[in-house]
Amino acid sequence: MAEINGFKGIRYNQDKINDFTKVVAPPYDVINSEQQESYYQKDPLNVIRLILSKGAGDEKYINASATFKEWLENNTLTLEDEPSIYPYYQEFEFEGQHYKRKGFIAVVKNEDFETKTVLPHEQTFKEHKEDRLKLTSACNANMSQVFSVYSDKEGAVEKLIDDNLGNPLIDIEAEDGIKNTFWQISDPGIISEIQNHLKGKSLLIADGHHRYETSMNYRNQQREKFGENSGTKPYDYVMMYLSRGEGEGLIINPTHRIIKNLGALNDYKIMEEIGKFFKIEKSDLEDATDLEFNQIAIVTDNEDGIYKLTPKETKQKHYENLGVMLLHSEIFGKIINEKSAGVKFSKFTEEVFNDVIKGDFKIGFLLPKLSADDIFEVVLDGVKMPHKTTYFYPKIMSGLVFNPLW
């Protein structure tokens, strides 16, 4: 099953960084062009120059590689002397409650999905994987972590790490108010104990499906170049943040859908068609954000047009009744053509309401929260959830540590 190791990470030289809040950034795939420019302006050493560099076409990968090489040569970035794991905790407020999500960064051996060692739960896009493969090839390193979840009902790994933390390397509060604390553990005995606790476990990819598939593609490229029998190499592993599925801070928010083009369908016709599969109840803004696992809320382009949908029939498998699965099987599968609908994905209910009620989008679909158990059930049955299903909050920061593949 999952093979987890410490690694000699590359980190910012703490003697050269006065304020780590200025050099870290969220994952590349949640940064828009305005935010990209903001991170560029924040500090000349911000990690944005590595994970989302500027440039036309392939020039951006060349620029990222040149910056990475320069920072290594001038000692802005330094390579660790010994293999380590890196505990990484985040404290945050969510819906009026305080949470602390615990995890650690290590390297995990790339495993094809057929082995069910590393479990994906979402579809991926070819262009995103091509982008990350070009960056990985240019820099010969993992620039950001894959985020995965493991099951440990006893919490043995968390306790072991808690008991051996020491002083943090980084302890910062980001702009969004989330506290990020980062340590290093190099003791081979402790790392071995963690490996033993997680032996036989499967890992669920929470965030970073494109990064994980990119790592496998890069591994395959390197094997073609050097031969499959050249022994285990650094590119056989991928940098991963691992967090406990039963942990208190594992918040799994849905990604909502907003539709721009309905074609020949109007509001009345859509509701008539939806009514064949769902019980439709009038709702309001507050009620529409309080959904059971099998419900969907619809926001239409008039202020009174908010409805809650509950399926008329229950499907055989629990996961087939999840809101997002029903949306894609019954509505996108039978009523709305997703490919031509101009679908926009949003993590925020306010954005859905504004885009539909005040903007030029026609209809929005709000989805319920998910649990790690829900997702494990889907993937262990060999099924993938629709793309852009989950939003694990909060995002893990880029720039804490990099994984060399040489």
NUNU-423118 format. One record per residue (C-alpha): residue number from 1; x, y negated, z; chain. Coordinates in nm, 3 decimals, decimal comma, m for minus. Each point is the difference from the previous one (the first is absolute). Last residue first. Example, Ala and Ser with C-alpha at 12.3 -4.5 7.8 and 13.67 -1.06 7.14 Angstrom:
REM residues 2
R   n      xx      yy      zz chain
R   2   1,367   0,106   0,714     A
R   1  m0,137   0,344   0,066     A
END
This chain:
REM residues 406
R   n      xx      yy      zz chain
R 406   1,721  m1,478  m0,883     A
R 405  m0,371  m0,043   0,062     A
R 404   0,038  m0,281   0,252     A
R 403  m0,305  m0,047   0,229     A
R 402  m0,089  m0,354   0,102     A
R 401  m0,088  m0,138   0,345     A
R 400  m0,216  m0,271   0,154     A
R 399  m0,049  m0,186  m0,328     A
R 398  m0,355   0,103  m0,084     A
R 397  m0,266  m0,027   0,267     A
R 396  m0,265   0,262   0,073     A
R 395  m0,355  m0,103  m0,086     A
R 394  m0,244  m0,035   0,287     A
R 393  m0,240   0,153  m0,073     A
R 392  m0,030   0,301  m0,228     A
R 391  m0,215  m0,099  m0,298     A
R 390  m0,170   0,299  m0,154     A
R 389  m0,179   0,084  m0,324     A
R 388   0,206  m0,180  m0,265     A
R 387  m0,012   0,296  m0,240     A
R 386  m0,281   0,249   0,055     A
R 385   0,065   0,280   0,250     A
R 384   0,207   0,296  m0,105     A
R 383  m0,118   0,360   0,043     A
R 382   0,201   0,314   0,080     A
R 381  m0,215   0,100   0,297     A
R 380   0,284  m0,103   0,230     A
R 379  m0,022  m0,342  m0,162     A
R 378  m0,362  m0,064   0,092     A
R 377   0,011   0,135   0,355     A
R 376   0,319  m0,196   0,076     A
R 375  m0,179  m0,317  m0,112     A
R 374  m0,297   0,048   0,229     A
R 373   0,228   0,096   0,290     A
R 372   0,199  m0,322  m0,048     A
R 371  m0,324  m0,192   0,046     A
R 370  m0,183  m0,220  m0,249     A
R 369  m0,172  m0,338   0,028     A
R 368  m0,320  m0,067  m0,191     A
R 367  m0,030  m0,150  m0,352     A
R 366  m0,133  m0,329  m0,133     A
R 365  m0,107  m0,009  m0,364     A
R 364  m0,025  m0,332  m0,183     A
R 363  m0,218  m0,120  m0,287     A
R 362   0,003  m0,251  m0,282     A
R 361   0,328  m0,187   0,037     A
R 360  m0,002  m0,367  m0,106     A
R 359   0,054  m0,160   0,340     A
R 358  m0,219  m0,124   0,285     A
R 357  m0,207   0,307   0,086     A
R 356   0,221   0,260  m0,169     A
R 355   0,354  m0,128   0,046     A
R 354  m0,078  m0,156   0,337     A
R 353  m0,170   0,310   0,144     A
R 352   0,276   0,234  m0,120     A
R 351   0,273  m0,234   0,125     A
R 350  m0,163  m0,015   0,342     A
R 349  m0,005   0,380   0,014     A
R 348   0,378   0,009  m0,037     A
R 347   0,216   0,283  m0,134     A
R 346  m0,093  m0,074  m0,360     A
R 345   0,016   0,190  m0,328     A
R 344  m0,126  m0,164  m0,320     A
R 343  m0,184   0,211  m0,255     A
R 342  m0,046  m0,143  m0,350     A
R 341  m0,296   0,227  m0,078     A
R 340   0,144   0,152  m0,318     A
R 339   0,200   0,281   0,161     A
R 338  m0,240   0,044   0,293     A
R 337  m0,300   0,074  m0,222     A
R 336  m0,289  m0,057   0,240     A
R 335  m0,290   0,244   0,038     A
R 334   0,111   0,365   0,006     A
R 333   0,361   0,040   0,117     A
R 332   0,045  m0,355   0,126     A
R 331  m0,321   0,035   0,203     A
R 330  m0,029   0,367   0,097     A
R 329   0,352   0,147   0,004     A
R 328   0,201  m0,318   0,053     A
R 327  m0,221  m0,161   0,262     A
R 326  m0,068   0,335   0,164     A
R 325   0,374   0,065   0,048     A
R 324   0,050  m0,350   0,142     A
R 323  m0,286   0,041   0,245     A
R 322   0,110   0,341   0,128     A
R 321  m0,256   0,271  m0,078     A
R 320   0,236   0,214  m0,211     A
R 319   0,233   0,003   0,304     A
R 318  m0,248   0,203   0,203     A
R 317  m0,035   0,276  m0,257     A
R 316  m0,346   0,122  m0,104     A
R 315  m0,151  m0,328  m0,114     A
R 314  m0,275  m0,167   0,198     A
R 313  m0,299  m0,134  m0,196     A
R 312  m0,174  m0,336   0,006     A
R 311   0,330  m0,186   0,039     A
R 310  m0,010  m0,314   0,216     A
R 309   0,033  m0,342  m0,164     A
R 308  m0,005  m0,334   0,182     A
R 307  m0,119  m0,309  m0,183     A
R 306   0,093  m0,366  m0,039     A
R 305  m0,189  m0,211  m0,253     A
R 304  m0,126  m0,282   0,218     A
R 303   0,289  m0,229  m0,088     A
R 302  m0,027   0,063  m0,373     A
R 301   0,280   0,154  m0,203     A
R 300  m0,028   0,353   0,135     A
R 299   0,184   0,154   0,296     A
R 298  m0,039   0,376   0,033     A
R 297   0,083   0,195   0,315     A
R 296   0,108   0,363  m0,008     A
R 295  m0,074   0,275   0,253     A
R 294   0,142   0,347   0,066     A
R 293   0,250  m0,087   0,277     A
R 292  m0,252  m0,227   0,175     A
R 291   0,018  m0,369  m0,081     A
R 290   0,024  m0,316   0,210     A
R 289   0,118  m0,259  m0,255     A
R 288  m0,339  m0,023  m0,172     A
R 287  m0,172  m0,055   0,335     A
R 286   0,181  m0,329   0,054     A
R 285  m0,064  m0,140  m0,348     A
R 284  m0,362   0,111  m0,016     A
R 283  m0,186   0,314  m0,104     A
R 282  m0,302   0,119  m0,195     A
R 281  m0,007   0,378  m0,020     A
R 280   0,049   0,223  m0,305     A
R 279  m0,017   0,381   0,029     A
R 278   0,248   0,129  m0,251     A
R 277   0,015   0,228  m0,306     A
R 276  m0,291  m0,108  m0,220     A
R 275  m0,001  m0,342   0,168     A
R 274   0,334  m0,075  m0,163     A
R 273  m0,170   0,002  m0,340     A
R 272  m0,274  m0,242   0,108     A
R 271   0,253  m0,217   0,181     A
R 270   0,207  m0,024  m0,317     A
R 269  m0,305  m0,078  m0,216     A
R 268  m0,111  m0,281   0,231     A
R 267   0,345  m0,155   0,026     A
R 266   0,052   0,003  m0,377     A
R 265   0,161   0,266  m0,218     A
R 264   0,087  m0,075  m0,363     A
R 263   0,368  m0,038   0,079     A
R 262   0,060  m0,015   0,373     A
R 261   0,322  m0,197  m0,015     A
R 260   0,165  m0,162   0,302     A
R 259  m0,016   0,270   0,268     A
R 258   0,154  m0,033   0,347     A
R 257   0,126   0,310   0,178     A
R 256   0,104   0,035   0,367     A
R 255   0,321   0,152   0,134     A
R 254  m0,070   0,175   0,327     A
R 253   0,183  m0,052   0,328     A
R 252   0,206   0,269   0,171     A
R 251   0,133  m0,122   0,336     A
R 250   0,261   0,231   0,155     A
R 249   0,075  m0,194   0,318     A
R 248  m0,114   0,245   0,263     A
R 247   0,197   0,294  m0,134     A
R 246  m0,182   0,320  m0,100     A
R 245   0,149  m0,005  m0,349     A
R 244   0,350  m0,058   0,136     A
R 243   0,218  m0,227  m0,212     A
R 242   0,286   0,079  m0,237     A
R 241   0,179  m0,270  m0,202     A
R 240   0,177   0,160  m0,295     A
R 239   0,323  m0,035  m0,195     A
R 238   0,012   0,261  m0,276     A
R 237   0,218   0,308  m0,029     A
R 236   0,137   0,209  m0,289     A
R 235   0,171  m0,319  m0,118     A
R 234   0,249   0,039   0,288     A
R 233   0,123   0,327  m0,153     A
R 232  m0,055   0,367   0,080     A
R 231   0,218   0,224  m0,215     A
R 230   0,112  m0,040  m0,364     A
R 229  m0,225   0,283  m0,115     A
R 228  m0,266  m0,219  m0,159     A
R 227   0,244  m0,156  m0,247     A
R 226   0,167  m0,342   0,002     A
R 225  m0,206  m0,199  m0,251     A
R 224  m0,315   0,211   0,000     A
R 223   0,019   0,015   0,378     A
R 222   0,032  m0,377   0,013     A
R 221  m0,311  m0,049  m0,210     A
R 220  m0,195   0,249   0,212     A
R 219   0,100  m0,179   0,320     A
R 218  m0,105  m0,332  m0,153     A
R 217  m0,339   0,146  m0,091     A
R 216  m0,041   0,137   0,352     A
R 215   0,090  m0,336   0,150     A
R 214  m0,241  m0,174  m0,237     A
R 213  m0,277   0,233   0,116     A
R 212   0,073  m0,111   0,356     A
R 211   0,018  m0,370  m0,087     A
R 210  m0,324   0,015  m0,199     A
R 209  m0,180   0,170   0,287     A
R 208   0,130  m0,267   0,237     A
R 207  m0,262  m0,018   0,273     A
R 206  m0,156   0,274   0,212     A
R 205   0,181   0,300  m0,145     A
R 204  m0,101   0,295   0,217     A
R 203   0,286   0,207   0,139     A
R 202  m0,030   0,373   0,061     A
R 201   0,144   0,148   0,317     A
R 200   0,197   0,326   0,023     A
R 199   0,288  m0,159   0,185     A
R 198  m0,113  m0,331   0,149     A
R 197   0,097   0,083   0,358     A
R 196   0,325   0,162  m0,113     A
R 195   0,104  m0,304  m0,205     A
R 194  m0,073  m0,227   0,295     A
R 193   0,219   0,218   0,223     A
R 192   0,280  m0,011  m0,259     A
R 191  m0,016  m0,381  m0,013     A
R 190   0,029  m0,006   0,378     A
R 189   0,304   0,229  m0,005     A
R 188   0,167  m0,187  m0,288     A
R 187  m0,008  m0,328   0,201     A
R 186  m0,018  m0,279  m0,259     A
R 185  m0,319  m0,178   0,108     A
R 184  m0,052  m0,353  m0,137     A
R 183  m0,267  m0,249   0,097     A
R 182  m0,257  m0,227  m0,167     A
R 181  m0,274  m0,217   0,151     A
R 180  m0,259  m0,179  m0,213     A
R 179  m0,260  m0,222   0,169     A
R 178  m0,292  m0,088  m0,227     A
R 177  m0,107  m0,364   0,017     A
R 176  m0,052  m0,035  m0,375     A
R 175   0,313  m0,210  m0,032     A
R 174   0,212   0,281   0,144     A
R 173   0,093   0,044   0,365     A
R 172   0,351   0,134   0,038     A
R 171   0,201   0,256   0,193     A
R 170   0,290   0,144  m0,201     A
R 169   0,284   0,219   0,121     A
R 168  m0,201   0,111   0,304     A
R 167   0,168   0,099   0,326     A
R 166  m0,028   0,361   0,118     A
R 165  m0,260   0,223  m0,164     A
R 164   0,058   0,345   0,148     A
R 163  m0,307   0,075   0,214     A
R 162  m0,237  m0,157  m0,251     A
R 161   0,147   0,224  m0,274     A
R 160  m0,068   0,318   0,193     A
R 159  m0,347  m0,122   0,097     A
R 158  m0,091  m0,081  m0,360     A
R 157   0,124   0,339  m0,115     A
R 156  m0,196   0,189   0,266     A
R 155  m0,331  m0,178  m0,065     A
R 154  m0,196   0,311   0,099     A
R 153  m0,231  m0,022  m0,303     A
R 152   0,292  m0,031  m0,240     A
R 151  m0,125  m0,034  m0,358     A
R 150   0,221  m0,182  m0,251     A
R 149  m0,066  m0,317  m0,198     A
R 148   0,208  m0,151  m0,280     A
R 147   0,112  m0,346  m0,111     A
R 146   0,251   0,006  m0,288     A
R 145   0,278  m0,238   0,085     A
R 144   0,145  m0,285  m0,202     A
R 143   0,322  m0,067  m0,194     A
R 142   0,088   0,364  m0,062     A
R 141   0,343  m0,011  m0,164     A
R 140   0,184   0,044  m0,329     A
R 139  m0,049  m0,373  m0,068     A
R 138  m0,081   0,012  m0,371     A
R 137  m0,147   0,351   0,011     A
R 136  m0,224  m0,083   0,296     A
R 135  m0,118  m0,322  m0,168     A
R 134  m0,072   0,174  m0,330     A
R 133  m0,182   0,278   0,182     A
R 132  m0,210  m0,257   0,192     A
R 131  m0,123  m0,161  m0,323     A
R 130  m0,066   0,333  m0,174     A
R 129  m0,201   0,115   0,302     A
R 128  m0,211  m0,316  m0,011     A
R 127  m0,063   0,042  m0,374     A
R 126  m0,117   0,361   0,037     A
R 125  m0,269  m0,075   0,257     A
R 124  m0,067   0,226   0,299     A
R 123  m0,296   0,201   0,131     A
R 122  m0,042   0,013   0,376     A
R 121   0,028   0,257   0,280     A
R 120   0,354   0,129  m0,036     A
R 119   0,121   0,282   0,227     A
R 118   0,365   0,071   0,070     A
R 117   0,054   0,363   0,100     A
R 116  m0,291   0,125  m0,209     A
R 115   0,252   0,203  m0,209     A
R 114  m0,185  m0,100  m0,320     A
R 113   0,074  m0,366   0,076     A
R 112   0,366   0,042  m0,093     A
R 111   0,225  m0,058   0,298     A
R 110   0,249  m0,283   0,043     A
R 109   0,195   0,052   0,323     A
R 108  m0,086  m0,256   0,264     A
R 107   0,223  m0,285   0,112     A
R 106  m0,065  m0,176   0,329     A
R 105  m0,195  m0,304   0,121     A
R 104  m0,193   0,023   0,326     A
R 103  m0,353  m0,055   0,120     A
R 102  m0,212  m0,168   0,263     A
R 101  m0,309  m0,214  m0,055     A
R 100  m0,077  m0,226   0,295     A
R  99  m0,354  m0,133   0,020     A
R  98  m0,185  m0,288   0,167     A
R  97  m0,375  m0,027  m0,055     A
R  96  m0,217  m0,287  m0,124     A
R  95  m0,059   0,136  m0,349     A
R  94   0,371   0,067  m0,045     A
R  93   0,282  m0,153   0,201     A
R  92   0,355   0,112  m0,063     A
R  91   0,305   0,181   0,129     A
R  90   0,228   0,177  m0,248     A
R  89   0,260   0,262   0,088     A
R  88   0,298   0,120  m0,205     A
R  87   0,229   0,278   0,119     A
R  86   0,301   0,030  m0,233     A
R  85   0,161   0,338  m0,055     A
R  84   0,373   0,023  m0,026     A
R  83   0,287   0,156  m0,192     A
R  82   0,335  m0,155   0,091     A
R  81   0,221  m0,288  m0,114     A
R  80  m0,282  m0,225  m0,123     A
R  79   0,045  m0,191  m0,326     A
R  78   0,003  m0,380   0,015     A
R  77  m0,198  m0,268  m0,181     A
R  76   0,109  m0,364   0,002     A
R  75   0,352   0,145  m0,008     A
R  74   0,113  m0,193  m0,311     A
R  73   0,025   0,321  m0,206     A
R  72  m0,331   0,145   0,116     A
R  71  m0,184  m0,327  m0,061     A
R  70   0,155  m0,028  m0,347     A
R  69  m0,098   0,356  m0,095     A
R  68  m0,361  m0,053   0,110     A
R  67  m0,015  m0,333  m0,183     A
R  66   0,135   0,155  m0,322     A
R  65  m0,245   0,289   0,025     A
R  64  m0,295  m0,234   0,057     A
R  63   0,103  m0,216  m0,295     A
R  62   0,033   0,301  m0,231     A
R  61  m0,344   0,117   0,113     A
R  60  m0,149  m0,343  m0,070     A
R  59   0,163  m0,011  m0,343     A
R  58  m0,205   0,303  m0,105     A
R  57  m0,281  m0,224  m0,120     A
R  56   0,053  m0,366   0,079     A
R  55   0,153  m0,069   0,338     A
R  54  m0,086  m0,046   0,366     A
R  53   0,067   0,260   0,266     A
R  52  m0,270   0,191   0,183     A
R  51   0,166   0,251   0,237     A
R  50   0,355  m0,137  m0,008     A
R  49  m0,038  m0,377  m0,022     A
R  48  m0,308   0,030   0,223     A
R  47   0,237   0,123   0,272     A
R  46   0,062  m0,360   0,104     A
R  45   0,368  m0,100  m0,005     A
R  44  m0,051  m0,338  m0,171     A
R  43  m0,263  m0,078   0,267     A
R  42  m0,361  m0,120   0,001     A
R  41  m0,002  m0,126  m0,358     A
R  40   0,009   0,345  m0,156     A
R  39  m0,260   0,116   0,252     A
R  38  m0,234  m0,281  m0,110     A
R  37   0,062   0,078  m0,368     A
R  36  m0,107   0,360   0,054     A
R  35  m0,300  m0,119   0,198     A
R  34  m0,117  m0,206  m0,297     A
R  33   0,060   0,291  m0,240     A
R  32  m0,196   0,250   0,211     A
R  31   0,152   0,226   0,266     A
R  30  m0,201   0,308   0,103     A
R  29   0,191   0,240  m0,227     A
R  28   0,346  m0,116   0,108     A
R  27  m0,040   0,115   0,359     A
R  26  m0,008  m0,285   0,254     A
R  25   0,308  m0,219   0,047     A
R  24   0,314  m0,020   0,214     A
R  23   0,270  m0,269  m0,030     A
R  22  m0,149  m0,305   0,174     A
R  21  m0,153   0,186   0,294     A
R  20   0,348   0,141   0,064     A
R  19   0,123  m0,334   0,132     A
R  18   0,371  m0,059   0,053     A
R  17   0,121   0,255  m0,252     A
R  16   0,375   0,015  m0,069     A
R  15   0,119   0,173   0,318     A
R  14  m0,296   0,237  m0,027     A
R  13   0,137   0,143  m0,323     A
R  12  m0,314   0,102  m0,186     A
R  11  m0,035   0,375  m0,010     A
R  10   0,107   0,294  m0,217     A
R   9  m0,096   0,330   0,154     A
R   8   0,215   0,302   0,062     A
R   7  m0,273   0,260   0,022     A
R   6  m0,189   0,209   0,255     A
R   5  m0,181   0,302  m0,129     A
R   4  m0,352   0,138  m0,052     A
R   3  m0,076   0,318  m0,195     A
R   2  m0,377   0,041  m0,029     A
R   1  m0,113   0,362  m0,049     A
END
